[in-house]
């Protein structure tokens, strides 16, 4: 933390105030991959669709778009054209993102339908994230991290969106906000700095992520 950074006491105070809500939300994320009775492969793919749509877009609007897709299972069976019509007006670059969803669906297709978990190594989430970025068109490190967190497998990775980066700079964890966090090197460098800051303030990384998001937006989402 730099000398000009604000005192972390207020940050820790806010964390203690909303800590139960943060933990509850993270518990809901974990239920995706820890409660087989509740979650289907289609649900997991839905979260992946949501994260693909969030690039340069409003998360609440993307959630609306996902609901529109899931109403009728369009995310798992419709063509790009049909998907476009359902996400248009809610998601930026809806034409490209519809194509990204269909492309990702082909990648996870198996004889039994969709099989998202077969591509995820629970013991090596960093390598899994690299695989997602390398193989899914439209998915960068932020979106891949977001997806893994939203299915309960992201406790040690960061979702470096503008809300998080703004707060990392505010508290002196980084000196400046980079023009892009698209490269693996830049992303992992900032992620390591966020991990160190997380340890300094004794707030788990995934909880710090939701805390920063809440500070910027006023609520805890996903």
TAWOHU-V959087 format. One line per field, one symbol per residue. psi: psi as a letter, one per 30 degrees, with the letter a starting at -180 (. if undefined). Layout:
psi->???
This chain:
psi->klefklkfeeeeeeeeegeeeeeeeeeeeffegfiffekleeeeeeeeeeeeffjhlkeeeeeeeeeeefjghfffflleeeeefffkfekkheeeeeeeeeeeeeegklfgbkieffgkjffieeeeeeeeeffjkfjaeeeeeeeeefggghfglkjiaeeeeeeeeeggelelklfkgeleeeefeeeeeeeeeeeeghjkeeeeeeeeeeeefglkc.
